[in-house]
């Protein structure tokens, strides 16, 4: 498990990109094979693995090909550690908008 506390954003990006690269190698895909399966260019996969600027959709496509879709889905799941947390989450799930407070205007 990766510890993301007290890291800079570029350090997190580098760590995640390295993890994707290692998973590609573990699955014995070349960059070209991964690119073809993900529907992106080889240069895009190369840029992703190097931590260069690529879109989030590319990350999702590559992660899906590498069998990491569940990890992405869990990335922003709420931390529900108690029954009260669950109740707050369920109550907030029905809300569509956050109203402005009068002092925010």
DSSP file (Angstrom, degrees, kcal/mol; ACC not computed):
  #  RESIDUE AA STRUCTURE BP1 BP2  ACC     N-H-->O    O-->H-N    N-H-->O    O-->H-N    TCO  KAPPA ALPHA  PHI   PSI    X-CA   Y-CA   Z-CA
    1    1 A X              0   0    0      0, 0.0     2,-0.4     0, 0.0     0, 0.0   0.000 360.0 360.0 360.0 139.1    0.0    0.0    0.0
    2    2 A X        -     0   0    0      2,-0.0     2,-0.7     1,-0.0    14,-0.0  -0.698 360.0-140.7 -89.0 130.5    1.2    3.4   -0.9
    3    3 A X        +     0   0    0     -2,-0.4    -1,-0.0     1,-0.1     0, 0.0  -0.825  22.0 176.9 -90.8 113.3    1.5    6.1    1.8
    4    4 A X    >   +     0   0    0     -2,-0.7     3,-1.0     2,-0.0     2,-0.2   0.329  37.2 120.9 -99.9   6.7    0.4    9.4    0.3
    5    5 A X  T 3  S+     0   0    0      1,-0.2     3,-0.1     0, 0.0    -2,-0.1  -0.512  81.1   2.3 -74.3 137.2    0.7   11.5    3.4
    6    6 A X  T 3  S+     0   0    0      1,-0.2     2,-0.3    -2,-0.2    -1,-0.2   0.767  97.5 131.0  61.8  30.8    3.0   14.4    3.3
    7    7 A X    <   -     0   0    0     -3,-1.0    -1,-0.2     2,-0.0     2,-0.2  -0.823  58.6-117.3-109.7 153.9    4.0   14.0   -0.4
    8    8 A X    >>  -     0   0    0     -2,-0.3     4,-1.9     1,-0.1     3,-0.7  -0.552  31.1-110.6 -82.2 154.1    4.0   16.6   -3.1
    9    9 A X  H 3> S+     0   0    0      1,-0.3     4,-2.5     2,-0.2     5,-0.2   0.879 118.5  53.4 -54.0 -40.7    1.6   16.1   -6.0
   10   10 A X  H 3> S+     0   0    0      1,-0.2     4,-2.2     2,-0.2    -1,-0.3   0.834 106.9  52.5 -66.7 -29.7    4.5   15.4   -8.4
   11   11 A X  H <> S+     0   0    0     -3,-0.7     4,-2.1     2,-0.2    -1,-0.2   0.880 109.8  48.4 -70.2 -37.9    5.8   12.7   -6.1
   12   12 A X  H  X S+     0   0    0     -4,-1.9     4,-2.7     2,-0.2     5,-0.2   0.925 111.5  49.9 -66.6 -44.5    2.4   11.0   -6.0
   13   13 A X  H  X S+     0   0    0     -4,-2.5     4,-2.7     1,-0.2     5,-0.2   0.932 111.0  49.4 -58.7 -46.7    2.2   11.2   -9.8
   14   14 A X  H  X S+     0   0    0     -4,-2.2     4,-2.1     1,-0.2    -1,-0.2   0.909 112.3  48.2 -60.2 -42.6    5.6    9.7  -10.2
   15   15 A X  H  X S+     0   0    0     -4,-2.1     4,-2.0     2,-0.2    -2,-0.2   0.915 113.3  46.5 -65.3 -44.9    4.7    6.9   -7.7
   16   16 A X  H  X S+     0   0    0     -4,-2.7     4,-2.2     2,-0.2    -2,-0.2   0.905 112.5  50.0 -65.5 -41.5    1.4    6.1   -9.5
   17   17 A X  H  X S+     0   0    0     -4,-2.7     4,-2.3    -5,-0.2    -1,-0.2   0.889 110.1  50.4 -65.1 -39.1    3.0    6.1  -12.9
   18   18 A X  H  X S+     0   0    0     -4,-2.1     4,-2.6    -5,-0.2    -1,-0.2   0.890 108.6  52.9 -64.7 -38.9    5.8    3.8  -11.8
   19   19 A X  H  X S+     0   0    0     -4,-2.0     4,-2.1     2,-0.2    -2,-0.2   0.905 109.5  48.4 -63.4 -41.5    3.2    1.4  -10.4
   20   20 A X  H  X S+     0   0    0     -4,-2.2     4,-2.2     2,-0.2    -2,-0.2   0.903 111.5  50.6 -63.9 -41.3    1.4    1.4  -13.7
   21   21 A X  H  X S+     0   0    0     -4,-2.3     4,-2.2     1,-0.2    -2,-0.2   0.926 111.0  48.1 -62.2 -45.2    4.7    0.7  -15.5
   22   22 A X  H  X S+     0   0    0     -4,-2.6     4,-2.7     1,-0.2    -1,-0.2   0.873 110.8  51.3 -64.6 -37.0    5.5   -2.2  -13.2
   23   23 A X  H  X S+     0   0    0     -4,-2.1     4,-2.0     2,-0.2    -1,-0.2   0.888 108.6  51.9 -67.6 -38.2    2.0   -3.7  -13.6
   24   24 A X  H  <>S+     0   0    0     -4,-2.2     5,-2.4     2,-0.2    -2,-0.2   0.932 112.9  44.8 -60.9 -45.1    2.4   -3.5  -17.4
   25   25 A X  H ><5S+     0   0    0     -4,-2.2     3,-1.5     1,-0.2    -2,-0.2   0.904 109.8  55.0 -66.7 -41.7    5.7   -5.3  -17.1
   26   26 A X  H 3<5S+     0   0    0     -4,-2.7    -1,-0.2     1,-0.3    -2,-0.2   0.879 109.4  47.5 -59.6 -37.1    4.3   -7.9  -14.7
   27   27 A X  T 3<5S-     0   0    0     -4,-2.0    -1,-0.3    -5,-0.2    -2,-0.2   0.420 114.9-121.9 -84.5   1.9    1.6   -8.7  -17.2
   28   28 A X  T < 5 +     0   0    0     -3,-1.5     2,-0.4     1,-0.2    -3,-0.2   0.851  59.3 148.9  60.4  40.3    4.2   -8.9  -19.9
   29   29 A X      < -     0   0    0     -5,-2.4    -1,-0.2    -6,-0.1     2,-0.2  -0.835  41.7-137.3 -97.8 139.7    2.7   -6.2  -22.1
   30   30 A X     >  -     0   0    0     -2,-0.4     4,-2.4     1,-0.1     5,-0.2  -0.495  31.5-107.3 -79.2 165.7    4.9   -4.1  -24.3
   31   31 A X  H  > S+     0   0    0      1,-0.2     4,-2.7     2,-0.2     5,-0.2   0.893 123.2  53.5 -60.2 -37.5    4.0   -0.4  -24.4
   32   32 A X  H  > S+     0   0    0      2,-0.2     4,-2.4     1,-0.2    -1,-0.2   0.904 108.8  47.8 -64.6 -41.8    2.7   -0.9  -27.9
   33   33 A X  H  > S+     0   0    0      2,-0.2     4,-2.5     1,-0.2     5,-0.2   0.928 113.8  46.9 -64.7 -44.9    0.4   -3.8  -26.8
   34   34 A X  H  X S+     0   0    0     -4,-2.4     4,-2.3     1,-0.2    -2,-0.2   0.922 112.0  51.0 -63.0 -43.6   -0.9   -1.8  -23.9
   35   35 A X  H  X>S+     0   0    0     -4,-2.7     5,-2.5    -5,-0.2     4,-1.1   0.923 111.1  48.0 -60.0 -45.2   -1.5    1.2  -26.1
   36   36 A X  H  <5S+     0   0    0     -4,-2.4     3,-0.5     1,-0.2    -2,-0.2   0.934 113.5  46.6 -62.4 -46.7   -3.4   -0.8  -28.6
   37   37 A X  H  <5S+     0   0    0     -4,-2.5    -1,-0.2     1,-0.2    -2,-0.2   0.836 115.9  45.7 -65.4 -32.5   -5.6   -2.5  -26.0
   38   38 A X  H  <5S-     0   0    0     -4,-2.3    -1,-0.2    -5,-0.2    -2,-0.2   0.589 110.7-121.0 -87.0 -11.3   -6.3    0.9  -24.3
   39   39 A X  T  <5S+     0   0    0     -4,-1.1     2,-0.3    -3,-0.5    -3,-0.2   0.838  74.7 110.3  75.0  32.9   -7.0    2.6  -27.6
   40   40 A X  S   <S-     0   0    0     -5,-2.5    -1,-0.3    -6,-0.2    -2,-0.1  -0.816  72.0 -88.1-130.1 171.2   -4.3    5.2  -27.2
   41   41 A X     >  -     0   0    0     -2,-0.3     4,-1.7     1,-0.1     3,-0.2  -0.403  30.3-118.9 -79.9 158.1   -0.9    5.9  -28.9
   42   42 A X  H  > S+     0   0    0      1,-0.2     4,-2.5     2,-0.2     5,-0.2   0.892 116.4  55.6 -61.6 -40.2    2.4    4.4  -27.8
   43   43 A X  H  > S+     0   0    0      1,-0.2     4,-2.8     2,-0.2    -1,-0.2   0.854 103.9  55.2 -62.1 -32.8    3.7    7.8  -27.1
   44   44 A X  H  > S+     0   0    0      2,-0.2     4,-2.4     1,-0.2    -1,-0.2   0.916 108.7  46.4 -65.7 -43.1    0.8    8.4  -24.8
   45   45 A X  H  X S+     0   0    0     -4,-1.7     4,-2.6     2,-0.2    -2,-0.2   0.917 112.9  50.5 -64.2 -42.6    1.7    5.3  -22.8
   46   46 A X  H  X S+     0   0    0     -4,-2.5     4,-1.6     1,-0.2    -2,-0.2   0.924 111.4  47.8 -60.6 -45.2    5.3    6.3  -22.7
   47   47 A X  H  <>S+     0   0    0     -4,-2.8     5,-2.8     2,-0.2     4,-0.5   0.895 111.0  51.8 -63.0 -39.9    4.4    9.8  -21.5
   48   48 A X  H ><5S+     0   0    0     -4,-2.4     3,-1.4     1,-0.2    -2,-0.2   0.946 110.0  47.5 -61.0 -48.8    2.1    8.3  -18.8
   49   49 A X  H 3<5S+     0   0    0     -4,-2.6    -1,-0.2     1,-0.3    -2,-0.2   0.785 111.4  51.9 -65.7 -25.9    4.9    6.0  -17.5
   50   50 A X  T 3<5S-     0   0    0     -4,-1.6    -1,-0.3    -5,-0.2    -2,-0.2   0.501 116.2-115.3 -87.2  -4.1    7.3    8.9  -17.4
   51   51 A X  T < 5 +     0   0    0     -3,-1.4    -3,-0.2    -4,-0.5    -2,-0.1   0.672  65.4 147.2  80.1  16.3    4.8   11.0  -15.5
   52   52 A X      < -     0   0    0     -5,-2.8     2,-0.3    -6,-0.2    -1,-0.2  -0.391  62.1 -67.3 -82.5 167.0    4.4   13.5  -18.2
   53   53 A X        +     0   0    0     -2,-0.1     2,-0.3     0, 0.0    -1,-0.1  -0.342  67.8 150.9 -62.9 111.4    1.1   15.3  -18.8
   54   54 A X        -     0   0    0     -2,-0.3     5,-0.0    -7,-0.1    -9,-0.0  -0.952  46.8 -95.3-134.8 157.5   -1.7   13.0  -20.0
   55   55 A X    >>  -     0   0    0     -2,-0.3     4,-1.4     1,-0.1     3,-0.5  -0.276  28.3-117.6 -72.2 157.6   -5.4   13.2  -19.5
   56   56 A X  H 3> S+     0   0    0      1,-0.2     4,-2.3     2,-0.2     5,-0.2   0.829 113.7  62.9 -63.9 -32.4   -7.2   11.3  -16.7
   57   57 A X  H 3> S+     0   0    0      1,-0.2     4,-2.8     2,-0.2    -1,-0.2   0.875 100.3  53.8 -61.5 -35.7   -9.2    9.3  -19.3
   58   58 A X  H <> S+     0   0    0     -3,-0.5     4,-2.7     2,-0.2     5,-0.3   0.924 107.5  50.3 -63.3 -43.8   -5.8    7.8  -20.4
   59   59 A X  H  X S+     0   0    0     -4,-1.4     4,-2.6     1,-0.2    -2,-0.2   0.921 112.1  48.0 -59.2 -43.9   -5.1    6.8  -16.9
   60   60 A X  H  X S+     0   0    0     -4,-2.3     4,-2.5     2,-0.2    -2,-0.2   0.930 111.8  48.9 -64.0 -46.1   -8.5    5.2  -16.6
   61   61 A X  H  X S+     0   0    0     -4,-2.8     4,-2.0     2,-0.2    -2,-0.2   0.931 114.5  44.8 -59.6 -47.2   -8.1    3.3  -19.9
   62   62 A X  H  X S+     0   0    0     -4,-2.7     4,-2.1     1,-0.2    -1,-0.2   0.921 112.7  51.3 -64.6 -44.5   -4.7    2.0  -19.0
   63   63 A X  H  <>S+     0   0    0     -4,-2.6     5,-3.5    -5,-0.3     6,-0.4   0.891 108.6  52.1 -61.1 -39.3   -5.8    1.0  -15.5
   64   64 A X  H ><5S+     0   0    0     -4,-2.5     3,-1.4     4,-0.2     5,-0.3   0.925 109.4  48.6 -63.5 -44.0   -8.8   -0.9  -17.0
   65   65 A X  H 3<5S+     0   0    0     -4,-2.0    -1,-0.2     1,-0.3    -2,-0.2   0.867 111.0  51.7 -63.0 -35.5   -6.5   -2.8  -19.4
   66   66 A X  T 3<5S-     0   0    0     -4,-2.1    -1,-0.3    -5,-0.2    -2,-0.2   0.388 120.0-109.8 -83.9   4.7   -4.2   -3.7  -16.5
   67   67 A X  T < 5S+     0   0    0     -3,-1.4    -3,-0.2    -4,-0.2     3,-0.2   0.783  86.2 118.7  76.4  26.1   -7.1   -4.9  -14.4
   68   68 A X     >< +     0   0    0     -5,-3.5     4,-1.6    -6,-0.2    -4,-0.2   0.111  28.9 112.5-111.7  21.0   -7.0   -2.0  -11.9
   69   69 A X  H  > S+     0   0    0     -6,-0.4     4,-2.5    -5,-0.3     5,-0.2   0.889  75.7  55.2 -62.4 -39.6  -10.5   -0.6  -12.5
   70   70 A X  H  > S+     0   0    0      1,-0.2     4,-2.1     2,-0.2    -1,-0.2   0.889 104.6  53.9 -62.6 -38.3  -11.7   -1.6   -9.0
   71   71 A X  H  > S+     0   0    0      1,-0.2     4,-0.6     2,-0.2    -1,-0.2   0.896 109.8  48.1 -62.8 -38.7   -8.8    0.4   -7.5
   72   72 A X  H >< S+     0   0    0     -4,-1.6     3,-1.0     1,-0.2     4,-0.5   0.918 110.0  51.4 -66.5 -42.7   -9.8    3.4   -9.4
   73   73 A X  H 3< S+     0   0    0     -4,-2.5     3,-0.4     1,-0.3    -2,-0.2   0.861 112.2  47.0 -61.6 -34.7  -13.4    3.0   -8.4
   74   74 A X  H >< S+     0   0    0     -4,-2.1     3,-1.3     1,-0.2    -1,-0.3   0.572  87.4  93.1 -81.9  -9.7  -12.4    2.8   -4.7
   75   75 A X  T << S+     0   0    0     -3,-1.0    -1,-0.2    -4,-0.6    -2,-0.2   0.872  99.5  23.4 -55.0 -43.8  -10.1    5.8   -5.0
   76   76 A X  T 3  S+     0   0    0     -4,-0.5    -1,-0.3    -3,-0.4     2,-0.1   0.084  87.5 135.6-114.7  23.9  -12.6    8.3   -3.8
   77   77 A X    <   -     0   0    0     -3,-1.3    -3,-0.1     1,-0.1     2,-0.0  -0.460  62.7-103.3 -68.7 142.9  -15.0    6.1   -1.9
   78   78 A X        -     0   0    0     -2,-0.1     2,-1.0     1,-0.1    -1,-0.1  -0.350  27.3-117.9 -67.7 148.5  -16.0    7.6    1.4
   79   79 A X        -     0   0    0     -3,-0.1     2,-0.8    -2,-0.0    -1,-0.1  -0.782  33.4-173.7 -87.5 104.6  -14.4    6.2    4.6
   80   80 A X        +     0   0    0     -2,-1.0     3,-0.1     1,-0.1    -2,-0.0  -0.851  19.9 154.9-105.9 100.8  -17.3    4.8    6.5
   81   81 A X        +     0   0    0     -2,-0.8     2,-0.3     1,-0.0    -1,-0.1   0.492  62.1  25.4-106.2  -6.0  -16.0    3.7    9.9
   82   82 A X  S  > S-     0   0    0      1,-0.1     4,-1.9     0, 0.0     5,-0.1  -0.941  81.7-103.8-148.8 170.3  -19.2    3.9   11.9
   83   83 A X  H  > S+     0   0    0     -2,-0.3     4,-2.4     1,-0.2     5,-0.1   0.855 121.7  55.6 -64.6 -35.4  -23.0    3.7   11.6
   84   84 A X  H  > S+     0   0    0      2,-0.2     4,-2.5     1,-0.2    -1,-0.2   0.903 105.4  51.8 -64.0 -41.0  -23.1    7.5   12.0
   85   85 A X  H  > S+     0   0    0      1,-0.2     4,-2.4     2,-0.2    -2,-0.2   0.918 110.3  49.2 -59.2 -44.0  -20.7    7.9    9.0
   86   86 A X  H  X S+     0   0    0     -4,-1.9     4,-2.6     2,-0.2    -2,-0.2   0.908 110.8  49.4 -63.2 -43.3  -23.0    5.6    7.0
   87   87 A X  H  X S+     0   0    0     -4,-2.4     4,-2.3     2,-0.2    -2,-0.2   0.916 111.8  48.3 -63.2 -43.6  -26.1    7.6    7.9
   88   88 A X  H  X S+     0   0    0     -4,-2.5     4,-2.3     2,-0.2    -2,-0.2   0.907 112.4  49.6 -62.9 -41.5  -24.4   10.9    7.0
   89   89 A X  H  X S+     0   0    0     -4,-2.4     4,-1.7     2,-0.2    -2,-0.2   0.933 111.7  47.1 -63.2 -46.8  -23.2    9.5    3.7
   90   90 A X  H  X S+     0   0    0     -4,-2.6     4,-0.6     1,-0.2    -1,-0.2   0.879 113.1  49.6 -63.9 -37.7  -26.7    8.2    2.8
   91   91 A X  H >< S+     0   0    0     -4,-2.3     3,-0.6     1,-0.2     4,-0.4   0.888 112.8  46.5 -67.9 -39.0  -28.3   11.5    3.8
   92   92 A X  H >< S+     0   0    0     -4,-2.3     3,-0.9     1,-0.2    -1,-0.2   0.749  99.2  69.9 -76.2 -22.6  -25.8   13.5    1.7
   93   93 A X  H 3< S+     0   0    0     -4,-1.7    -1,-0.2     1,-0.3    -2,-0.2   0.780  95.9  53.9 -66.3 -25.8  -26.2   11.2   -1.3
   94   94 A X  T << S+     0   0    0     -4,-0.6    -1,-0.3    -3,-0.6    -2,-0.2   0.660  89.6  95.8 -83.6 -15.0  -29.7   12.5   -1.9
   95   95 A X    <   -     0   0    0     -3,-0.9     3,-0.1    -4,-0.4    -3,-0.0  -0.490  49.1-175.2 -75.1 144.2  -28.5   16.1   -2.0
   96   96 A X        +     0   0    0      1,-0.3     2,-0.3    -2,-0.2    -1,-0.1   0.711  64.7  22.4-108.6 -30.9  -27.9   17.6   -5.4
   97   97 A X        -     0   0    0      0, 0.0     2,-0.6     0, 0.0    -1,-0.3  -0.954  65.4-128.6-138.6 154.5  -26.5   21.1   -4.6
   98   98 A X        -     0   0    0     -2,-0.3     2,-0.2    -3,-0.1     0, 0.0  -0.917  32.8-131.8-101.3 126.9  -24.8   22.9   -1.7
   99   99 A X        -     0   0    0     -2,-0.6     2,-0.2     1,-0.1     0, 0.0  -0.533  20.7-111.5 -80.9 143.7  -26.5   26.1   -0.9
  100  100 A X        -     0   0    0     -2,-0.2     2,-0.2     1,-0.1    -1,-0.1  -0.462  28.6-125.7 -69.6 142.1  -24.6   29.3   -0.5
  101  101 A X    >>  -     0   0    0     -2,-0.2     3,-1.5     1,-0.1     4,-0.8  -0.613  22.2-115.8 -84.2 152.7  -24.4   30.6    3.0
  102  102 A X  G >4 S+     0   0    0      1,-0.3     3,-0.5    -2,-0.2    -1,-0.1   0.832 115.8  52.5 -61.8 -32.3  -25.5   34.2    3.4
  103  103 A X  G 34 S+     0   0    0      1,-0.2    -1,-0.3     2,-0.1    -3,-0.0   0.622 101.2  63.0 -80.3 -10.6  -22.0   35.4    4.5
  104  104 A X  G <4        0   0    0     -3,-1.5    -1,-0.2     1,-0.2    -2,-0.2   0.712 360.0 360.0 -80.4 -22.2  -20.4   33.7    1.4
  105  105 A X    <<        0   0    0     -4,-0.8    -1,-0.2    -3,-0.5    -2,-0.1   0.464 360.0 360.0 -71.0 360.0  -22.3   36.0   -1.0
